[in-house]
Amino acid sequence: MRLFKSLLAVIVGIVILSFITGHGYVWGGIQETYFRGWKNSNIDDLEFRDIRVIQSADVAQPWAEKLNEVNPFTEEDEAWNEEYLSASFLVIQNDTIRHETYWQGHDEQTVTNSFSACKSIVALAIGLASDRGLLDVNDSVAKYLPRFIGEAGRGLTIKELLQMRSHIPFGESYSSPLGFMAKAYYRADIRSLVEPYTVTDEPGSRWKYEGGNTMLLEEVIASLGKGSLSDWVERDLWQPMGAENDAFWGLDAPLEEGGVERCFAQFYATTRDYARFGKLLNSDGKWGDRQLLSEAFTEAVTTPISQTTDACAAEHYGYQIWLGETSNGEAFSCMEGLRGQMIISVPELNVVVVRTGYSKQELKQGELPADIYRVLDMGLRSING
C-alpha cells in the first residue's frame, strides 16, 4: 500500500509539473495516439478536435464516373498499400473518375486528416486575398504583423513564407512530444506559441520546410479582417468548387472561445472532395466558367523557387507545395501530408491522383518524399493500362 501511494504521488507530481511548465497538452496527445495504438497523430483523429465547419456547396457537383477496369497495382504496389495502410486511392482524368479503391473500412463518405497537404490550401487563400488587392506577396510581413518590424523581421516577405525561406528556426520534428510541432498540434493558443519567434538572419537564401511559416500565413490572412481562414476557403473555394460534403478544420480552442485553425494540418475532407483542389490547379485556377483564383497566382503556386529568385536554388518547391516531373517529363505538383496524404496534379495530362493512408515510407527521391512517385506511377497506370 505504501509503495502504491508513493507511486501515485509521483504520477500526480509529474502531471502537475507538466501543466506548470506548459506541457500539459501531452496528456491529450497520449489519449489521441498511444491509447489508440498509434505512435503519433493519425488521419482518424477528428473526434478529438474542436472544429470550424466548412459547409458543402448548395448545389453539389459530383464527378462523372467511367472506371477503367485495369488494375493499376503491381504485386509490389499491393504489398506497399498493405504495409503502409493505404485508406483510399482515387484517379480522375478530364473531370471523370477512372479508378477508385478504399481500404481500412473507408469509403467515399469518410473524412480524413490532410496533415500538411492543407498547407497548399493556405497558399491558395493567400492568393485569394492577393487577387482582391488586399495584399501583395512581395509585401513585408511586418506590414500585417507589426511584431516583425525591424530586426525581428529583417524585411521578411509573404513570398518567403510561402516558399519556406523565412530563416525562422521553428523546428519541424513530430517525434518529440516537447517540440514545436507537437505543441502546435496539441496545445491551446498556438499564436502565443509562434509569437516569440523571429528571423535569425537575412531571409531568402535557404529553403527549410517548417510549419511555423504556414502559421504566420494564417495570421496574415486573419489580420485582413475579412473572415477566418476557413471562411475564405468555404466562401471562395469549397462552395464554388461544388464540394459534395462538409469539410472541417481543427481549432486550438472551441469556436465560441475564438479558436484558431491549426492551419499546418487538421483539415478533414473526403477523398473525392480533396481532388477538387487538384482540378483547380490543373485548370489554372478556373472552375467551370468561373475564375476562382487568378491564372497568374495559380502559376506562381506551382513555379519552382529557383525560377523566382537568384537567392535560392530550390527546384522542388513552390508556394507551400511540392514540385517534380513524371518519368516522361510532365510537370506535377503535390499537396503532401505526414502520413502520405497526397493530392497530385499533372496539368499536361489533366490528371489528379489522391491517396490517403495511415502511414508512408520514410524515404526521399531527390528532395521529394519517394512515395509521391510510387503513387503517381500507380495513378498513371490506371489510365494508361
RODREN-850580 format. One record per residue (C-alpha): residue in three letters; x, y, z. Coordinates in steps of 0.2 Angstrom, whole numbers, padded with zeros to 4 digits, always signed. Layout:
# RODREN-850580
alaXYZ/...
//
This chain:
# RODREN-850580
met+0000+0000+0000/arg+0014+0012+0004/leu+0023+0008-0012/phe+0006+0012-0021/lys+0004+0028-0013/ser+0022+0033-0017/leu+0019+0029-0035/leu+0003+0038-0036/ala+0011+0054-0028/val+0025+0053-0041/ile+0012+0052-0055/val+0002+0066-0048/gly+0018+0076-0046/ile+0023+0073-0064/val+0006+0078-0070/ile+0006+0094-0060/leu+0023+0098-0066/ser+0019+0096-0084/phe+0005+0109-0083/ile+0016+0121-0073/thr+0029+0120-0086/gly+0016+0122-0101/his+0017+0104-0106/gly+0000+0098-0100/tyr-0005+0096-0118/val+0005+0079-0119/trp-0009+0070-0110/gly-0022+0074-0123/gly-0009+0069-0136/ile-0006+0052-0127/gln-0025+0049-0127/glu-0026+0053-0146/thr-0011+0042-0150/tyr-0004+0028-0139/phe-0021+0024-0131/arg-0027+0021-0149/gly-0012+0011-0154/trp-0003+0024-0164/lys+0014+0032-0160/asn+0009+0048-0167/ser-0006+0058-0173/asn-0016+0050-0187/ile-0029+0053-0200/asp-0044+0047-0190/asp-0042+0059-0175/leu-0057+0071-0180/glu-0066+0066-0164/phe-0054+0074-0153/arg-0055+0091-0162/asp-0063+0107-0159/ile-0068+0112-0177/arg-0074+0125-0188/val-0086+0118-0201/ile-0083+0122-0220/gln-0100+0119-0227/ser-0103+0110-0244/ala-0110+0118-0259/asp-0129+0121-0260/val-0128+0113-0277/ala-0115+0099-0277/gln-0105+0095-0292/pro-0102+0076-0292/trp-0088+0069-0303/ala-0093+0059-0318/glu-0088+0041-0317/lys-0080+0030-0331/leu-0070+0017-0321/asn-0055+0009-0330/glu-0055-0010-0327/val-0036-0011-0327/asn-0029-0015-0311/pro-0015-0001-0308/phe-0007-0011-0294/thr+0008-0022-0296/glu+0012-0036-0283/glu+0024-0024-0276/asp+0011-0010-0275/glu-0001-0021-0267/ala+0012-0025-0254/trp+0015-0007-0251/asn-0003-0002-0249/glu-0005-0016-0236/glu+0011-0012-0227/tyr+0008+0007-0226/leu-0011+0005-0223/ser-0017+0015-0238/ala-0035+0020-0235/ser-0040+0027-0252/phe-0034+0029-0270/leu-0043+0040-0282/val-0038+0044-0300/ile-0048+0057-0310/gln-0044+0062-0328/asn-0054+0075-0338/asp-0065+0078-0323/thr-0070+0059-0323/ile-0066+0046-0310/arg-0056+0032-0319/his-0051+0022-0303/glu-0056+0022-0285/thr-0051+0010-0271/tyr-0054+0010-0252/trp-0046+0000-0238/gln-0047+0000-0219/gly-0066+0002-0219/his-0065+0019-0228/asp-0077+0024-0242/glu-0082+0039-0252/gln-0090+0047-0237/thr-0075+0045-0225/val-0067+0061-0220/thr-0048+0060-0215/asn-0035+0072-0209/ser-0025+0080-0223/phe-0010+0084-0212/ser+0002+0095-0221/ala-0007+0094-0238/cys-0018+0108-0232/lys-0003+0120-0231/ser-0006+0122-0250/ile-0024+0127-0246/val-0017+0141-0235/ala-0007+0147-0250/leu-0022+0147-0261/ala-0031+0158-0248/ile-0016+0170-0249/gly-0019+0170-0267/leu-0037+0174-0265/ala-0033+0189-0254/ser-0019+0194-0267/asp-0032+0194-0281/arg-0043+0205-0272/gly-0029+0218-0269/leu-0029+0215-0250/leu-0010+0210-0250/asp+0004+0208-0261/val+0016+0193-0259/asn+0031+0205-0260/asp+0024+0214-0245/ser+0034+0214-0229/val+0026+0203-0216/ala+0028+0217-0204/lys+0015+0227-0214/tyr+0002+0214-0207/leu+0011+0208-0191/pro+0019+0223-0183/arg+0030+0212-0171/phe+0041+0209-0187/ile+0046+0227-0189/gly+0065+0230-0189/glu+0077+0216-0183/ala+0064+0204-0179/gly+0058+0203-0197/arg+0073+0209-0207/gly+0062+0213-0222/leu+0054+0195-0222/thr+0041+0195-0236/ile+0025+0185-0238/lys+0033+0176-0253/glu+0047+0170-0242/leu+0034+0162-0230/leu+0025+0154-0245/gln+0042+0147-0251/met+0048+0141-0234/arg+0063+0154-0235/ser+0060+0163-0218/his+0075+0158-0209/ile+0065+0157-0193/pro+0070+0142-0183/phe+0054+0134-0178/gly+0059+0116-0179/glu+0048+0103-0188/ser+0051+0086-0178/tyr+0035+0077-0175/ser+0044+0064-0165/ser+0047+0074-0149/pro+0032+0077-0138/leu+0040+0093-0132/gly+0045+0100-0149/phe+0037+0115-0158/met+0026+0104-0170/ala+0019+0094-0155/lys+0015+0109-0146/ala+0007+0117-0162/tyr-0004+0101-0164/tyr-0010+0098-0147/arg-0009+0113-0136/ala-0021+0128-0135/asp-0017+0146-0140/ile-0005+0142-0154/arg-0002+0161-0158/ser+0006+0163-0142/leu+0017+0148-0147/val+0023+0157-0163/glu+0024+0174-0156/pro+0042+0174-0149/tyr+0050+0168-0165/thr+0060+0180-0176/val+0070+0180-0191/thr+0088+0175-0186/asp+0097+0182-0202/glu+0093+0190-0218/pro+0079+0179-0225/gly+0078+0171-0243/ser+0094+0161-0246/arg+0089+0144-0238/trp+0074+0133-0240/lys+0069+0124-0225/tyr+0052+0115-0223/glu+0044+0121-0207/gly+0025+0123-0202/gly+0028+0138-0192/asn+0029+0148-0209/thr+0011+0142-0213/met+0005+0148-0196/leu+0012+0165-0199/leu+0002+0165-0216/glu-0014+0161-0207/glu-0010+0176-0195/val-0008+0187-0211/ile-0025+0181-0218/ala-0034+0184-0201/ser-0026+0202-0200/leu-0035+0207-0216/gly-0052+0207-0206/lys-0061+0198-0220/gly-0065+0182-0210/ser-0056+0167-0204/leu-0045+0155-0215/ser-0060+0143-0215/asp-0072+0157-0221/trp-0060+0161-0235/val-0059+0143-0241/glu-0078+0140-0239/arg-0084+0156-0247/asp-0071+0157-0262/leu-0066+0139-0265/trp-0075+0125-0256/gln-0093+0130-0261/pro-0089+0137-0279/met-0080+0120-0282/gly-0096+0111-0279/ala-0090+0101-0264/glu-0102+0087-0260/asn-0098+0085-0241/asp-0093+0097-0227/ala-0075+0099-0223/phe-0069+0103-0205/trp-0054+0112-0199/gly-0046+0108-0182/leu-0045+0123-0170/asp-0034+0127-0155/ala-0049+0131-0144/pro-0068+0129-0145/leu-0076+0140-0159/glu-0085+0151-0146/glu-0069+0154-0137/gly-0061+0161-0153/gly-0052+0145-0159/val-0039+0147-0172/glu-0036+0135-0186/arg-0021+0123-0185/cys-0018+0128-0202/phe-0002+0117-0205/ala-0014+0101-0203/gln-0031+0096-0197/phe-0041+0099-0212/tyr-0053+0085-0214/ala-0062+0080-0230/thr-0067+0066-0241/thr-0055+0059-0254/arg-0067+0064-0269/asp-0068+0082-0262/tyr-0049+0083-0259/ala-0047+0080-0278/arg-0056+0097-0281/phe-0040+0106-0276/gly-0030+0096-0289/lys-0043+0100-0303/leu-0042+0119-0298/leu-0023+0118-0300/asn-0024+0109-0317/ser-0037+0122-0323/asp-0026+0137-0320/gly-0037+0142-0305/lys-0053+0141-0316/trp-0069+0131-0311/gly-0081+0129-0325/asp-0084+0147-0331/arg-0078+0155-0315/gln-0060+0161-0312/leu-0059+0157-0293/leu-0040+0160-0292/ser-0031+0171-0305/glu-0021+0162-0318/ala-0006+0172-0313/phe-0006+0167-0294/thr-0010+0148-0299/glu+0005+0148-0310/ala+0015+0156-0296/val+0010+0142-0284/thr+0017+0129-0295/thr+0033+0138-0300/pro+0049+0132-0293/ile+0058+0144-0281/ser+0074+0144-0292/gln+0064+0152-0306/thr+0058+0166-0295/thr+0074+0172-0287/asp+0093+0171-0288/ala+0094+0169-0269/cys+0089+0151-0268/ala+0092+0136-0280/ala+0077+0125-0273/glu+0068+0117-0288/his+0057+0105-0279/tyr+0045+0118-0270/gly+0033+0132-0275/tyr+0021+0141-0264/gln+0018+0128-0250/ile+0018+0114-0262/trp+0030+0100-0269/leu+0035+0100-0287/gly+0043+0087-0299/glu+0042+0078-0315/thr+0035+0062-0321/ser+0046+0049-0329/asn+0040+0056-0346/gly+0045+0074-0341/glu+0027+0081-0337/ala+0027+0093-0323/phe+0017+0089-0307/ser+0013+0097-0291/cys+0009+0088-0275/met+0000+0093-0259/glu+0008+0081-0247/gly+0005+0076-0228/leu+0013+0067-0214/arg+0005+0050-0217/gly+0007+0050-0235/gln-0009+0061-0239/met-0007+0066-0257/ile-0016+0076-0270/ile-0006+0076-0286/ser-0009+0087-0301/val-0002+0083-0318/pro-0009+0098-0329/glu-0002+0091-0346/leu-0012+0075-0344/asn-0027+0083-0334/val-0025+0070-0321/val-0027+0071-0302/val-0022+0057-0291/val-0027+0057-0272/arg-0020+0044-0260/thr-0024+0044-0241/gly-0017+0032-0228/tyr-0011+0029-0211/ser+0007+0028-0215/lys+0021+0031-0228/gln+0038+0025-0232/glu+0051+0037-0224/leu+0062+0039-0240/lys+0066+0053-0252/gln+0069+0053-0270/gly+0079+0068-0273/glu+0071+0081-0262/leu+0053+0074-0263/pro+0045+0060-0252/ala+0049+0045-0263/asp+0031+0038-0261/ile+0025+0053-0272/tyr+0032+0044-0287/arg+0025+0027-0282/val+0008+0034-0280/leu+0009+0044-0296/asp+0015+0029-0306/met+0000+0019-0299/gly-0011+0033-0305/leu-0004+0034-0322/arg-0005+0016-0325/ser-0024+0017-0320/ile-0027+0027-0335/asn-0014+0020-0347/gly-0017+0002-0344/
//
